[in-house]
């Protein structure tokens, strides 16, 4: 008789929950190590990975690419049969719209922190005064140490001047976290910079040396033909082929520790499980753990989120005098524009241009942490604000023949100074309870590879020999 596998319930059907279910249930990475049931409260899986139709074109309405220099997401795509659909951007030439002009994003920088002052000067992003201040890098004070963490904005401003933060660090960090540089943790967001900062030498020289190291071959980013939103669908299909049970429209109303494991209560009934993996946003996890882990619940409730809106616009290509240059541009908040970024999707993604050669698709983003009033505007107003800024930035005067607005309220968790210590306390509380793990964007990184890595780690932490023994003993 085959030995019984432990019963694991994964709560949450975003990419982290799906990756965890696939890892545990034998859809990827080897044989099944658990009998898995995945519960998703909504109508679909995928979370912020979402495709939709705009003007007859299938495209992403959420995340649109994944970092390829981290292997986890690309590996997952390959494991679920999407290897032939991987496609890097056609162009990566981005710009910064600042001081009234589109200016090339300077090379030789790491999240906006320059390692090449000549490239910074050539870009024209900084004023003469800002460039002079960056070039006159203020050394770390004798005996001063960064310690375990520091806010990236405050540290870079002290060393290189506020303008480097305002016109480079802020828009680049905003594109990842929709956050604010003066609050984001250096250790959590850009750990490579923390090591340089702790060394106490020149920050510019440290970034230059870091970027000068040999890099792994291949593209920095990857997309998928048809959109990144096809990834969760493929993972879900692989999970079902492996025997994972997927239940949509099944919110969990109560989660309680029992002597034998966990009781998971839904509107459809009660599921008894040996272990639970929580892959939901931090506020939802806090609510489910309020009784059995009030300390962890309080820590989870303290994780704040930023909201943003994506405006997708489809134009008739024949109505444009020519496509805008490059892959898009970032907008520093200090410049006071409505949009914070624009992506020229048809130019960035060859698969999209091939799928709709008569159209030109672009998208803008609005909103960031503590500045989310745009999310409450109606769709028409968000479209008009986007068009106003696009007209000023690239001279776009055409009207779109189709548009879509996607609001991601509480979409991106914030990583302030001390975030990783908070995560360590949450995980310590989960270990004390036993049979509980957490995964997702709230913990170790907001990108797709980071979420997949978080899921793998949680799955590996969850299915221990002791849990497997208990499951067999309970049969």
TIMARRO-914856 format. One record per residue: x, y negated, z negated of N, C-alpha, C, CB in turn. Coordinates in steps of 0.1 Angstrom, whole numbers, plus 5000, padded with zeros to 4 digits. Glycine has a CB too. Layout:
N
XYZXYZXYZXYZ...
This chain:
475
500850125000500050005000500949885000499050004988500549785008501349665009501249584996500949575021502349524992502249444980501449314982503649404975500649274972499749154974500649034974498749154963500248944982500948814982500248714973500948754997501048624967500348524958499348434966501448434952498348394960497348314966497648164964495848344961497848094974498247954973497147864980499647924979496747764974495847664980496647544983494647634971496647494995497247374999496147275001498047385013496247164994495247054994495746945002494747014979495146915014495546805022496046865036496646725016495446805046495746855060496446765068494446895067497246675062498146585070499346675074498646465062500346615080501446695086502246765074502446605094502346705062502946765051502246895047503146675039500946885045500146995041500147105052498746955039500047065065500147165075501547235076499847105089502547155074503947215074504147315063504947115074503547275051503647365039502947495042503147295027501747485047500947605050501547695060499547565055502147625070502847705080504047775075503347615092504847705066506047765060505647875050506747655052504647865043504247965033503448085040503347905022502648045050501848155056502448235067500548085061503648205071504348285081504148235095503848425080503548115097503448065110504748015116502447945110505647975107507047945111508047995101507147785113509248005105510348035095510448165089510147935084509648265094509748405088508448455084510748405076508448575077507148635073506448555062507448775068505148585061504348515051504848545037502848555053504848445029505148455015504048435006506348365011502848395012501648375004500448385013501748234997499348415006498048415013497548265011497048515008497448195022497248045021495848005026498347975029495247915018494047845022494347705021492847885012494147635033494347485033492947415033495147445046492847325024491647245023491847095027491047255008491047055036491146915041489746845040491646905056489746735033488446665031487846605043488646555021488646575053488146505065487646595076489146415070487346535087486846605099487946665107486046515107489146625105490246675113491546685105490446585125492546755110493846765104494746655111494446905106495846625104496846535110497146415103496346505124496246365095496446235087496746125097497646255078497946065095498245945103498845985117499245855096498846105120499146155134497846175141500046285133497546085150496146085156496246045171495245995149495646125180495546085193494046045196495946195203493945965206492545915210492645865224492045805201491445825229491345775243491045625243490245855250491845555251491745415253491745395269492845325246490545345274490545325288490745445297491445215292490345565292490545685299491845745298490245665313492745695289494045745287494245805273495145625289494745925273495045995260496345945255494946145261496345895242497545845237497545845221497845695242498645805215498645795201497945675195500145805196497245695185496645585177497245575163495145605176498245655160498945645148500445655151498545765138501145735143502545745145502845795160503245845135503845745166504045775180505445835183503945645188506345845173507645915176508145975163508645815182509146055164509746115152511246105154509346255150511946075143513446075142513946205146513946025129514846215156515346335161516646365154515546335176517346265148518646295141518446365128519346155138517146365123516746465113516046575120515846395102516446695117515946805126514546865123516946915125514046835111512846915106511646905115512546865092511346785119510046765127510246825141509746615128511446805147511646865161511647015160513046815166512247075149512247215147510847265146513047255135509947195138508547235137507847235150507847145127508047125158507447125171507847245180507846995178509147275180509547385187508947515182511147395187508947535169508447655163506947685167508547655148506147575169504747595172504447585187503947495165505547595195505347605210505347475218504047665212505847365212505847245219507247205224505347135210508147295225509547265229509547195243510347395230508747245252508747185266508047055266508047285275507347015255506646885255507546775249505346895248508646805243509446705237510046615247510646775229509946485245510446385255510946265247509446355265512146215249512646095242512145975249514246095242512245855242511845735249512545705262512045615239511945645271512545605284513545495282511545575294513245405272514045295269513945265254513645165277515045225249515145195234515545045232516045285227515544965243515944825242514844745235516344775256515044725222514044645215514544505213513744705201513644415210514044275208513444225194513444185219513844105190513244035179512743905184514344015168511443885181510843755185510943655174509343775189511943565175512243475164512743345169513243545154512443245162512843105165512443075180514343095164511243125183510543085196510943165208510842945198511843265207512343335218512443485215513643285223512343565226512643705224514243715225512043795236514743775215516243795214516543945212516843705202517643995218517944135217518244175203519044175226517644285199518044345186519544375186517144465182520344315177521744345179522144485176522544255169523144535183523644665181524644655169524444715193525044775165526044775153525444735140527244695157524144765138523544735125522844855120522544615127522644855107521944965100520744905092522945045090519544925097518344875091518544725089518044935078519144655099519244515099520544455093518144455093521244545086522544505080523644515090522844585067524244405093525244405104526544465101525544265109527044545111528444595110529244545121528444745110528744465130529444405141528944255142529144485154529744165137529444025137529443965151530343945128530244025160530243975174528944005181531444035182528444125179527144165184525944075178526844315182526144055165525143965159525043825165525343965144526243775167526343635173525743635187527843595173526143735195525643745208524143755210526343865216523543815200522043835200521343705199521643935190521843605192521143485190520043485179520643435202519943605172518843615163518943515151518843755157520243495146520443405135520743265140521543455126520443165132520843025135522443025133520142925126523042915137524442895135524742895120524942755141523942835112524142835098524042985092523242745090523043055096522843195092524043285096521543245096524543265108525643345113526843305105525843315128527143185102528243145095528243205081528442985094527043205075526943255061527243405061525543235055526643475072526943625072528443645074526143685084529043565082530543585085531343555073530943495096530843465064531543435052531043525040531443285048531143655043530543745033531043725019530843895037530043715010530443684996530843824990529243624988532043834984532443954979531743994966533943954976531644114963531044154951531844104939530944314950531144054929531843994918532744094911530843934908533844054906534744144899534044214887536044064894534144344887533544414876532044444878533844344864531444374888530044394889529744534897529344284897528744604893528344724899526944724903528744844890526544794914525244794918524444894909525144844933525044994904524345084895523645194904523345014886522545244899521845354906520945304916521045434896520545174916519645124926519544974925518245184923519044914936518844764937517944744948520244694939517244624948516344594959517244554971515444474955516844604982517744584994517744444998517244675005516644374997516644235001517444144992515244175001517344164979518144084970519644104972517744104956520044234974521444264975522044204988521644414975521344224999521844185012521844025012521044235024520843965007520843815006522043764999519543765000522343824988523543784979524843794987523543864966524943904995526243925001526343855015526444075004525243855022525343805036524443685039524943915046523543645029522743535032521243575034523243455043520343485031518943515032518443535046518143405025519143465055518643475069518843615075519343375078519843685071520043825076518843905071521343885071518443875059517243955054515943905061517043925039515743775063514543725068514343775083514443575067515443765091515243785105515643925110516043685112516244005102516644135106516244245097518244145107516644245084516244345075514744355073516944325061514144235071512644235068511844295080512244095066512044255092511244315103511544465105511444245116512744505103513044645105512444735094514644665106512644685082512044765071510444755072512444705057509944645077508544635078507944735088508144495082508744765098508344865108508245005103509244865120508945025092508945165086507945175075510345205082508045075066507245085053506144985053508145055042506044885062505044775061505244715047503644825063506444705042506744655029507544525029507444755021508144495017508844365016510244405011508144275006511244345018512644375015513044345001513544305025512444234995512844194982512444294971512244054978511544394975511144494965511544634968509644484964511944664981512144804985513444844979512144815000513544974975514645034969515745064979514245154961516945024977518045054985518345204985519344974981518245264973518545404972517545494979518545444957516245454978515145534984515045514999513845504978515245385004515045355018516245375027514545215019517445335022518645335030519845385021519045195037519845515017520845555007522245545012520545705004522445545026523845525031524345385027523845535046523445285026523945155022524245145007522845045025523545224999523845224985525245274982522845314977525645384989527045434988528045324991527245554996527745245002528645135005528645034994528245075019527544994990527344894979528144934967525944864976527945064963528645114951530145114952528145244947530645114965532045114967532744984964532445154981531944874964532344744960533144664971533244764949533344724983534144654993533244575002534944755002533644535014532944455023531744535028533744415035530544475028529344545033529444555048528044465028529844445055529944455069530844565074530344315075532044565068533044665071532544805068534344635064531844825057531244955053530245005064530644945040529344915068528444955078529144985091527344835081530144905095530844935107531545065107531944825109532145105096532845235094531845345095533645235081530645325089529645425089529145455103528445385079528845345110528345365124529345415134527745235128530645395130531745435139532045585138532945355135531445655128531645795127530945865138531045845113531545985142530846065153529446095149531646185156528546075158527146115156526746235164526245995161525746305159525246425166524746385179524146495157524946475189524446445202522946445203525046545212522446395215521046405217520346265214520346515209519046255217518346125214518146105199517046125221518045975196517745935182516345965179518145785180515445945188514045965186513446065196513245835186512346125193511646215202510146185202511946365199509546195213508046195213507546325219507546075222506246335221505646455227504746405238504846535216504846475250503946445260502546475256504246535273501646375258500346375252500146315239499846525251501346275233501346205220501746295208499946155217502346225198502746295186501546355179503546195177500346295181499146345175498846485179498046255178499446535189499246675193499946775184499746705208500946725176501746815168500846885157502846735161500046805149499246875139498246975144498546775131497746945156496847045162497547175165496246985175498747165170499547285174499947355161500847245181500347285150500647355138499447425132501247245127498347355132497047415127496747545135495947325128496947545148496647665156497647775152496747635171498847745150499847845146499547905133501247785146499047815124498647865110497547965111498247745101496547925119495348015121495748155127494247955129496648145137497148275143497848365132498048245154498548295123499248365112498348415101500348285107497048375101496148425091495848325080496648545085496448195081496148095072494648055074497047975073493948035063492547985063492547835063491648055052491947775073491847625073490447585071492447565086490147505061488747455059488747305060488247505045488047255070487747105071486547075063487647065086486346935061485246885054485046955041483946905063486146975034486147045021486946965011486647185022486346855005487046784995487146864982486346644993488246844975488346914962487846814951489846954959486946854943486346774933486946794919484846794932487646904917488246924904489347034906487246974894490447004898491547104898492047124884492747044907491947244879492347274865493247394864491047304858494147384855495047494852494347594843496347444844494547724846493947834838495147924833492947914846494748014825495848104820496348194831495248194809495548214841496048304852496548224864494848394857496248094865496748024876496047884877496548094889495247864888494547734890493147764895495347654900492247674891490847674896490647554904489847684884490347574917490147464926488647464929490947494940488047354926486547334927486247244939485947274914485447304948484947224960483447234960485547274973482847154969481347154970480847294974480847054980481747374981481347504986481547614975482147534998482147584964482447684954483747664947482247824960484147774941485447774933486447874939485147814918487647824940488747914945489747934934489447854958489948064931491048094921492348114928490548214912493348054924494648054931495748084921494947934939496848144926498048154918498848024917498948274923498747944928499447824928498747724937500947844933499147594936498547484943499647394948497447414935499547354961500447254966499647134970501247314979499847024964499146904966499846824977499046814953499246804988499746724999498746615003500146815011498346534993497446424995498046294990496046454987497546184994498046054989498146054974497245934995499045974969499245964955498045934946500345864951497145844950495945824942495045944941495145704948494946014952494046134952494746244943493946194966496046254944496746354935496646314920498246364938496646184917496446134904495146174898496645984903494046164906492746194902492646344899491746154912493246434907493146574905493946624893493546644917494946544889495846594878495546514865497246574881494546434865494246354853494046434840493046264855493446544841493246624828494446704824492046714831495046784833496046874829497446814829496046994838497646704836498946634836498746484836499746674849498246424825497946284825499146194827497346244812500346244822501546164825501946154839502746224817501846274846502146274861501046194868502146414866499846204863498746124870498945974869497346164864499445934857499745784856500845744865500045754841501845824866502945794875502545784889504145894874501645884893501145884907500245764910500346014909499445724900498545614902499345484903497645604890500645484898501445364899502145344913502545364889502045444922502545434935501645344944502845574942502045234949501245144956501345174971501644994953500445124979500345154993500145025001499245254997500645015013500344905022499444955033501644855028498544865038497744895049498144815062496244855046497744865073498144805086497044835096499544845091496944755107496044775118496944785131495044665119496544885139497144905152496144865163497645045154496544775172495744725183496344775196495644575183495544865202496044925215495344855226495745075215496044805236495544735247495944795261495944585247494944815269495244875282494944775293494345005285495944745302495844645312495844715326496944535311495344655336495544695350496944645354494444645359497844735357499144705360499244595372499944825364498344605381498344515392498044375388497344555403497544355376497244215372498344155364496044215363499444235362500644175355501644135365501244285345502344025364503343985373504544075373503843845370504744145362505744245360505644295345507144185363506144415343506044465329507044385320506444615328506644365307507444295298508744375296506744285284509844305292511144375291511244465279512244275291511944585281512344665270511144745265512944585259511444805253510444885246509444815237511144995238509744685234508944605225509744515217508044705217509044455207509844365198509244365184509744225204510144325175509744305161509544155158510844365152508744125148508443985145508743965130507043945148509743885127510043855113508843775106511343765111508443815095507343745088507643595086507043805075508943555085509243415083508843335095510743405080508643395106508243315118506743285118508643385131505943345109504543305107503643345119504543155106503943455126503043505136501943595130503843575147500943625138499943715134500443865134498643705142501043895146501544035147502844055141501544075162503144175137504544205131505344285141504444275118504744335151505544415161504644435173506044545155505344465184504644505197505444615203504444385206504744715208505444825215504844835229505244965208505744825239505244845253505244985257506244765263504145055253504045195253504245255267502645245248503745195277503945255291505345245295503045175301506045145290507445135293508345225284507944985292507945245272508745325263508645475265508245295248507445515270507145665271506945695286506045705262507845765291507745805305506445895308508945885310506145975298504946065300503645985301504846165288503645865294502445785294502345715308502445685283503545665313503545595326503145695337504945535328503645815336503245915346501745955345504046045345501245955333499845995332498845885337499546025317499245765336498345655340499245545347497645585327499645575359500545485366499945345370501045545378498645345371497945215374497645125362496645245381497945175350497645105338498945065331496745185328498944965323500044925314499444915300500744795318499945005291499445015277500544955268499145155273500044875259500944825248500144825235501444685251500844815224500144805211500844715202499944945205500044645193500644565183500244615169500144415185500944565159500644595146500444475137501644695139499544475128499244365119499144415105498044285124499544335095499344365081500544425075498244465080500844395063501844455055501544445040503244395058502444505032502144505017501844365012503344565010500744355005500244234999499944125009501244174989499744165021499344075032498444145042500544005039497244185037496444285045495044225049496144405037495044085049493744025052493344055067493843875051494344085075494044115089493144235090495244135097493244335081492444455082490944425081492944555071490644315075489244285073488644205084489044215060489444165094488944095106488244195115490044015113487344145123486644245132487644275144485344185138487244375151488144425162488444315172487544545169487444235176487544135186488544035182486244065190488543995169489443895164490943945164489043845150491044075161492444125161492944135175492444265154492144165184492544175198492944035203491444225207492143925199492543795204493743745197491343695200493943775184495243725178496443795184495143765163496243925188497343995194497643925208497044145196496643895216496843835229497443695228495443835236497043625218497643495216499143505214496943415204499543595205500943615202501743665215501243705190501143755222501743815233501943715244500943935239500943625245501043515255502343425252499743425256502443395239503543315235504943385236503343265221504943515233506143585233506643625247505943715225505743675255506243725268505443675280506043885268504643575278503843505288502743595294504743475299502243685286501143775291499843695291501043905282499243685303497943605304496843695308498143495314497043815313496043905317495143945305496644035324493943995308493044045298493044195299491543985300492944265288492944415288491544455293493144475274491544565300490244625304489744725294490444705318490544755284490044845273490944815261490144995277490444835249491144815237490644905226491144665233491444925216491045005204491844955192491345155206491144945181491744905168491645015159491044775162492745055153492845165143493345105130493745285148492545115120493045065107493545175098491844985100494645155093495245255083495345185069496645305088494245195063494145135049494945225040492745115044495745165031496545245022497345355029495645305011497945315040498545405049500045445046498545365063500745345040502145365038502545345023502945275047503045445016503445425003504645335002503745564996504745254991505845164989506945234980505345034982508145204983509345254975510045144968510245334985509545094957510244994950511445054942509344914940512244964936513445004928512845094917514144884922513445214915513045304905512045414911512345234894511745404924510845504929511345644928510645474944512545674931513045814930513045864916514445824936513245784906513145824892511645864889513645714882510745784894509345814892509045954898508445704899509545974910509246104917509846214909509846104931511046194903511646304895510746334883513046264891510146234877509346254865508046334869508946124858507446294881506246364886506546514888505746304899507746544894508046684897508346754885509246684907509046694875509246764862507946804855510146674853506946714856505746744850505046864857504746624850505146864870504546974878505247104875504746944893506547104873507247224869506847274856508847204869506647184846506147224833504847294834506147104824503947254842502647314844502747454850501747234852503647464860503847594867502847614878503747704857503347664889502447694900501947574907501347784895502647464906502147334912503347264918501547244901503147214931504147134938503447024945505047224947504246924949503646814956504546774968503546684947503946734979504646704991503946584998504746825000504746515006504146415015504946285015502746385010504346185021505046055023505345985010504345975032504646014999504745934987506045964979503645964978506846064984507946114976509346084981507746254973509646144993511046154997511246085010511446294999510246005016510445945029509145945036511546005037508845835044507545825050507545875065507145675050508745905071508745955084508346095085510145945090508046135097507546275100508546385095507146295114509846365099510846465094510946475079512246435100510846355072510946355058509746425052510946215053508546405058507346475053507446625055506046425060507946665066508146815068509146875059508546835083510246795056511246845047510646855033512446755047509846755029509146755016508246875015508346625014507546915026506647025025507447155024505847035038508547165031509447285029509947305015510547285039510447195010510947194996509847234986511547054992508647174987507547214978507247354980506347124981507147404992506847544994507847644988506647575009509147604990510147694984510147684969511547644989509847564963509847554949508647634943509747404944507547644951506347704946506347854945505147654954506847914956506748064956508048114951506548114971508048134938509248194930509048334928509448114917510048414925509948554922508948574911511248614918508948484901507948504890506548494894508248394879506248394904504948384909504548504917504748254918505448554925505148674933504848794924506248704942505648804913505448914903504048904897506548914892503648784893502348764886501248794896502248614882501448754909500348784918500148934920500648724932501249014921501149164922500549224909502549224924500949164898500449224885498949194884501149154874498449084890497049054889496149144898496848914892496749214907495849294916495349424909496649334928
